[in-house]
Amino acid sequence: MLPESENDISKKEDGFGASNLVKLSSDFFVPFLSLFLLLLGLALILTNVGNPQLLRSKAALSTNPVSWDTQFVKLTASDFFILVGGKRFSAKDIQLSRLASDPGDRNYTTFEAGWMENGVEMRLYMNFRADNQNWWAYEIKTYDGNSPGDWKIFTKIAPYFKTPLGQTFVSDVVGLTSDDGTASIYFKDLFLEAFANSEPISANYTLTPPPGTDINMQITTSLANPEYGVSAKLYDKNGNIVSDQSDYRYEWNVEFPNIASVSLDSTCLSGMVPPCPDTHAVFRALEPGSTKIKLDVKKISLNQYIASTYWNFNVSYALFSGAPIAPSNISFFTEINPRAKGTNINLTWKDNSSDENGFLLSWTIQGSDSGSYIKDSAGSSNVPLLTIPCKTTETIYYATAMAIALNDSGTSSPAYGDASVKVPACASFEDQAFGDPRADINGDGVVNILDYVILFENFGKRVRPL
């Protein structure tokens, strides 16, 4: 055999080296590539943690965009909700029952949205003002998530959304909280502009009296619900009363209906021709407090509010030098009523005056009842309120009360009391031994000292047959 040439040896060595190099590269490169890709993916994930664009794309799946425009206010947002009373309100896929703006004037308007959600009425109201340079919201209000609803007020950090006239407020609004800290509003990408119409239709009208007229009423012994009559007049831009108002509707609303009520009549004022809208109203005081009574005038054919005004209605108790001394020790007396399977609730107090001739009483038992009335004095400082029926479990009710002494000179200052009223479970009534019903002389369901009083008062007397 001939010896191999140097070239042959070189070729064999080259072939052997390449083969091993390929094998070595494959053994090293595949796991290295896998590790590299793993590290690259991890880096991409870490660099996107907190990335607003990524979070926004994920959040977009659960956002609630809104677009609400009235004649004078434009509002849009990519997300919106209200948190109050442990509930979330978003008006998502819900037809608004109210979307309007008070036409006001060049310096005042409102945004008013209302809808039904979670089985209750919800409202979002904003009150705006403007000067020659800026516009802003000086008050925001929502309902509290209960039925009937009551207002949650936002004024603590007003003014809100302050922006130059003619421009739009643009921002996220997170954690806007009510004055009492129990309600909050959230907007994402909020675009809001008030006074969007520089020449509102309301510029053609004037409604008198002007907004903010004060009416002060006093409840006295002889006048428990005093009344005050008002008339509203609508004038055109030339200062003449609008004579034909058949195309107008007057809408009256009381902010707090527990303080005042309104009764209406369609009186034709001087200069008007029938048929006439409800231009005249009688405000009736119900209990102490302050409330706004608002009037909006709507042009029916245009479906637009063209004028508005409001009154500040303030109610108090009259206090005179000859008024009686206030009562004290306002409390609740409870008594088990087996016959009714419930608990009798009585209101009691201490009479500190020698010249009173009655009391004004007011009480509330949460989750059960409330009421008020004037009681003529007959030497008694105890009045039965109601019987609360039992439930399957023992129930505790929180009760509050107010009492005021009355005489012909005026009223005392109010006295207050509260208590926790316990009503046993129904099963406890089943376990009670019932006595002879004949012993219940006064028929109140229980044998007590009152039955003995009747017995002793009539002891020895003959009884007329029934």
C-alpha positions in Angstrom: 0.0 0.0 0.0 1.3 3.3 -1.0 1.7 6.0 1.8 -1.0 8.6 1.9 -0.1 12.0 0.5 0.0 15.1 2.6 -3.1 16.3 0.8 -5.0 13.2 1.6 -4.0 13.4 5.2 -5.0 17.1 5.2 -8.4 16.3 3.8 -9.0 13.6 6.3 -8.0 15.9 9.2 -10.1 18.7 7.8 -13.1 16.4 7.5 -12.7 15.0 11.0 -12.4 18.5 12.4 -15.5 19.9 10.7 -17.6 17.0 11.7 -16.6 17.4 15.3 -17.1 21.2 15.2 -20.6 20.8 13.8 -21.4 18.3 16.5 -19.9 20.5 19.2 -21.8 23.6 17.9 -25.1 21.8 17.9 -24.6 20.6 21.5 -23.9 24.1 22.7 -26.1 26.3 20.5 -29.5 24.7 21.0 -29.6 25.1 24.8 -27.9 28.5 24.5 -30.6 29.7 22.0 -33.4 28.4 24.3 -31.9 30.3 27.3 -31.5 33.4 25.2 -35.1 33.4 24.1 -36.3 32.8 27.6 -34.3 35.8 28.9 -35.5 37.9 26.1 -39.1 37.1 26.8 -38.6 37.8 30.5 -37.0 41.2 29.7 -40.0 42.1 27.5 -42.4 41.3 30.3 -40.5 43.2 32.9 -40.2 46.3 30.7 -43.9 46.3 30.2 -44.9 46.1 33.8 -46.7 49.4 34.5 -46.7 50.3 30.8 -49.7 52.6 30.5 -50.4 51.5 26.9 -50.5 47.9 27.9 -52.6 48.5 30.9 -54.9 50.7 28.9 -55.4 48.0 26.3 -56.4 45.5 29.0 -58.5 48.0 30.9 -60.3 48.9 27.6 -62.1 45.5 27.9 -63.9 46.7 31.1 -64.3 50.4 30.5 -67.6 52.3 30.4 -67.5 55.1 27.9 -70.1 57.9 28.2 -71.0 60.8 25.9 -73.6 63.1 27.3 -74.3 66.5 25.6 -76.9 69.0 26.5 -77.4 72.4 24.9 -75.0 74.1 27.3 -72.6 71.3 28.6 -70.7 68.6 26.7 -69.3 65.7 28.6 -67.4 62.6 27.3 -65.2 60.1 29.0 -63.6 56.7 28.1 -64.6 55.3 31.5 -67.0 56.5 34.3 -68.6 55.2 37.5 -69.9 56.4 40.9 -69.3 54.5 44.2 -71.8 55.2 47.0 -73.6 53.1 49.6 -71.5 50.1 48.8 -72.8 50.1 45.2 -71.2 50.9 41.8 -73.3 53.0 39.4 -72.1 53.4 35.8 -75.3 54.0 33.7 -73.8 51.3 31.4 -76.3 50.3 28.7 -79.0 52.3 30.5 -81.3 54.9 28.9 -81.1 58.2 30.9 -84.4 59.3 32.3 -83.1 62.9 32.5 -80.4 64.7 30.5 -80.7 68.5 30.6 -79.1 71.8 31.5 -80.6 74.7 33.3 -80.4 77.5 30.7 -79.5 80.0 33.4 -77.6 82.9 31.9 -74.1 83.7 30.6 -72.7 83.1 34.1 -74.7 80.1 35.4 -75.8 76.8 34.0 -76.1 73.1 35.2 -75.6 69.6 34.0 -78.3 67.2 35.1 -78.3 63.4 34.4 -80.6 60.9 36.0 -81.2 57.1 35.6 -82.4 54.0 37.3 -79.7 51.4 38.3 -79.4 48.7 41.0 -83.1 49.2 41.7 -82.8 52.8 42.8 -82.6 56.3 41.2 -79.2 57.7 40.6 -78.4 61.3 39.7 -75.2 63.2 38.7 -75.7 67.0 38.8 -73.1 69.7 38.3 -73.6 73.4 38.9 -71.4 75.8 36.9 -70.5 79.5 37.1 -68.4 81.7 34.8 -66.8 85.1 34.8 -65.3 87.0 31.9 -62.3 84.6 31.8 -63.1 81.2 33.2 -65.8 78.6 33.9 -65.9 76.1 36.7 -68.2 73.8 38.7 -68.8 75.1 42.2 -71.0 72.2 43.3 -71.4 68.5 42.3 -74.1 66.2 43.6 -75.0 62.5 43.4 -77.7 60.5 45.0 -76.7 58.2 48.0 -77.8 54.8 46.5 -80.9 54.5 48.6 -84.6 54.7 47.8 -85.8 57.4 48.1 -82.5 59.0 47.2 -80.8 61.8 49.2 -78.0 64.1 48.0 -74.3 63.6 48.4 -72.6 67.0 48.1 -69.2 67.7 46.6 -68.0 71.2 47.5 -64.9 70.7 49.7 -62.3 71.4 47.1 -64.3 73.6 44.7 -63.9 75.1 42.2 -63.7 72.0 40.1 -62.6 71.8 36.4 -61.6 75.5 36.2 -60.9 76.2 32.6 -60.8 79.3 30.3 -64.1 80.2 28.6 -64.5 78.5 25.3 -62.0 75.7 26.1 -62.5 72.1 27.2 -61.3 70.6 30.4 -59.3 67.5 29.6 -58.0 65.1 32.3 -58.5 62.0 34.3 -60.6 62.6 37.5 -59.8 59.9 40.1 -61.1 59.8 43.6 -63.4 62.9 43.5 -64.9 62.5 47.0 -68.1 63.9 48.6 -67.8 66.2 51.6 -68.7 63.4 54.0 -66.3 61.0 52.4 -68.9 58.4 51.6 -69.3 58.8 47.8 -66.7 59.1 45.0 -66.8 59.8 41.2 -64.3 58.4 38.6 -63.7 59.7 35.1 -61.1 58.5 32.6 -60.1 60.7 29.7 -62.7 63.3 30.7 -63.6 66.0 28.2 -65.9 68.6 29.7 -67.0 72.0 28.5 -69.6 74.2 30.2 -71.2 77.2 28.5 -70.6 75.5 25.2 -73.4 77.6 23.6 -72.2 81.2 23.7 -75.7 82.5 22.9 -78.3 80.4 24.8 -81.9 80.7 24.0 -82.4 81.9 27.6 -80.8 85.2 26.5 -84.2 86.0 25.0 -86.1 85.5 28.3 -86.1 86.8 31.9 -87.9 85.1 34.8 -88.8 86.9 37.9 -88.2 86.9 40.9 -84.4 86.5 40.3 -82.7 83.4 41.6 -81.8 83.2 45.3 -84.8 85.0 46.8 -85.0 84.2 50.6 -88.3 83.2 52.2 -88.2 82.8 56.0 -91.1 81.0 57.8 -91.8 80.2 61.4 -93.8 77.4 62.9 -95.9 78.6 65.9 -98.4 77.0 68.2 -101.3 78.5 66.3 -99.8 77.9 62.9 -98.1 74.5 62.5 -97.7 74.7 58.7 -97.5 78.3 57.6 -97.8 79.0 53.8 -96.3 81.5 51.4 -97.6 82.3 47.9 -95.4 83.3 45.0 -96.0 84.2 41.4 -93.4 83.8 38.6 -93.4 86.1 35.5 -91.8 85.4 32.2 -90.6 88.3 30.1 -89.2 88.5 26.6 -86.0 90.2 25.6 -87.8 93.5 25.2 -89.0 93.4 28.8 -92.6 92.6 28.0 -94.5 89.8 29.7 -95.0 86.8 27.4 -98.7 87.0 26.8 -99.4 83.6 25.1 -97.7 80.9 27.2 -99.6 77.9 25.9 -96.3 76.5 24.6 -94.6 76.8 27.9 -94.5 74.4 30.9 -93.6 75.5 34.5 -91.8 72.7 36.4 -91.5 73.2 40.2 -89.2 71.0 42.3 -88.4 71.0 46.1 -84.8 69.9 46.9 -85.8 68.5 50.3 -89.6 67.6 50.3 -89.6 66.8 54.0 -89.1 70.6 54.7 -91.6 72.1 52.3 -94.3 71.2 49.8 -95.7 73.0 46.8 -99.2 73.4 45.5 -99.9 74.9 42.1 -102.5 76.7 40.1 -102.6 78.0 36.6 -103.4 81.6 37.4 -103.3 84.0 34.4 -101.3 87.0 35.5 -101.9 90.5 34.2 -100.9 90.7 30.5 -101.4 86.9 29.9 -104.1 85.2 27.8 -105.5 81.7 28.7 -104.7 78.9 28.8 -102.0 79.6 31.3 -99.3 77.4 32.9 -98.7 77.0 36.6 -97.3 80.5 37.3 -98.5 80.6 40.9 -97.4 78.4 43.7 -98.0 78.1 47.5 -95.1 77.0 49.6 -96.0 75.1 52.8 -93.6 74.7 55.7 -93.5 71.2 57.1 -90.6 71.0 59.5 -87.5 73.1 60.4 -84.7 73.3 57.9 -83.6 75.0 54.6 -84.4 73.9 51.1 -84.2 75.3 47.6 -87.5 75.4 45.6 -86.7 75.6 41.9 -88.7 76.6 38.9 -87.7 75.6 35.4 -89.6 77.0 32.4 -89.6 74.7 29.3 -90.6 75.7 25.8 -92.5 72.6 24.7 -92.2 72.9 21.0 -88.4 73.1 21.2 -88.1 70.7 24.1 -85.7 73.2 25.8 -85.5 74.9 29.1 -85.5 78.6 28.5 -85.5 80.2 32.0 -85.2 79.2 35.6 -85.1 80.6 39.1 -85.1 79.4 42.7 -86.1 80.4 46.2 -84.2 79.7 49.5 -87.0 78.5 51.8 -86.0 78.6 55.4 -88.2 77.2 58.2 -87.7 77.6 62.0 -89.7 77.4 65.2 -90.8 80.7 66.7 -89.2 81.6 70.0 -90.6 84.3 72.2 -89.9 85.5 75.7 -93.0 84.0 77.0 -92.3 80.6 75.4 -92.5 77.5 77.7 -89.4 75.7 79.1 -88.2 72.9 77.0 -89.0 69.3 78.0 -86.2 66.9 78.9 -85.5 63.1 79.4 -86.8 62.2 75.9 -86.9 58.4 75.9 -88.7 55.4 74.6 -90.7 53.0 76.8 -91.2 49.4 75.5 -93.6 46.8 76.5 -94.0 43.2 75.2 -97.4 42.6 73.5 -98.0 38.8 73.4 -101.4 39.2 71.8 -100.0 41.2 68.8 -96.7 39.2 68.9 -94.8 42.4 69.0 -93.5 45.2 71.1 -95.5 48.4 72.1 -93.4 51.5 71.7 -94.3 54.6 73.8 -92.6 58.0 73.7 -92.0 59.6 77.1 -90.6 62.9 78.3 -90.3 65.1 81.4 -92.5 68.3 81.3 -90.5 71.2 82.8 -93.0 73.9 82.1 -96.0 75.0 84.1 -97.6 77.1 81.3 -97.4 74.8 78.2 -100.6 73.7 76.5 -99.2 71.0 74.2 -96.2 69.4 72.6 -94.9 69.0 69.1 -93.5 65.5 68.9 -91.5 64.0 66.1 -89.9 60.5 66.0 -88.1 58.1 63.6 -87.7 54.3 64.1 -85.2 53.1 61.5 -86.6 50.4 59.3 -90.1 50.7 60.8 -91.9 54.0 61.1 -91.7 57.7 61.6 -94.2 60.5 62.3 -95.0 63.8 64.0 -98.0 65.6 65.4 -99.1 68.1 68.0 -100.4 66.6 71.3 -102.7 68.6 73.5 -101.5 68.5 77.1 -103.7 66.7 79.6 -101.1 66.3 82.3 -99.6 63.4 80.4 -96.0 63.0 79.2 -96.4 59.6 77.6 -97.8 58.9 74.1 -98.1 55.5 72.4 -96.5 55.4 69.0 -96.9 51.9 67.4 -96.5 48.2 67.9 -93.6 46.7 66.0 -94.3 43.0 65.0 -91.8 40.3 65.7 -89.5 38.6 63.2 -87.8 35.2 63.0 -84.8 36.6 64.8 -84.5 39.2 67.6 -84.4 42.7 65.9 -82.9 45.9 67.3 -84.2 49.2 65.9 -82.5 52.6 66.4 -85.1 55.2 67.4 -84.8 59.0 67.7 -87.3 61.6 68.9 -87.7 65.3 69.3 -90.2 67.1 71.7 -91.1 70.8 71.8 -93.3 72.5 74.4 -96.0 74.9 73.0 -98.1 77.7 74.4 -99.8 80.8 73.0 -96.6 82.9 73.2 -94.5 80.5 71.2 -92.4 77.3 71.4 -89.6 76.1 73.5 -86.2 75.0 72.1 -86.3 71.4 70.9 -85.2 68.5 73.1 -83.8 65.2 71.7 -83.5 61.6 72.7 -82.6 58.3 71.2 -82.6 54.6 72.1 -82.1 51.1 70.8 -85.5 49.3 70.8 -85.3 45.5 71.0 -88.1 43.3 69.6 -87.8 39.6 70.6 -88.0 36.8 68.0 -91.4 35.4 67.3 -90.4 32.1 68.9 -90.2 33.8 72.3 -93.9 34.7 72.1 -94.8 31.1 71.3 -93.1 30.0 74.6 -94.9 32.5 76.8 -97.8 31.3 78.9 -101.0 33.1 78.1 -103.2 34.2 81.0 -106.9 34.3 81.3 -108.1 36.9 78.7 -110.8 38.0 81.1 -108.0 39.6 83.3 -107.0 41.9 80.4 -109.6 44.5 81.3 -108.4 47.3 79.0 -107.7 44.9 76.1 -104.1 45.8 75.4 -102.9 42.2 75.3 -101.2 42.1 78.7 -102.3 42.0 82.3 -100.7 44.9 84.2 -101.4 47.7 86.7 -103.7 49.4 84.3 -106.1 46.5 84.5 -106.0 46.7 88.3 -106.7 50.5 88.2 -109.9 49.8 86.2 -110.8 47.0 88.6 -110.4 49.1 91.8 -112.2 52.2 90.2 -115.2 50.0 89.6 -115.0 47.7 92.6 -118.4 47.2 94.2 -120.3 48.8 91.3 -123.1 47.1 89.5 -122.3 46.2 85.8 -124.7 47.1 83.1 -125.4 44.1 80.9 -123.8 44.3 77.4 
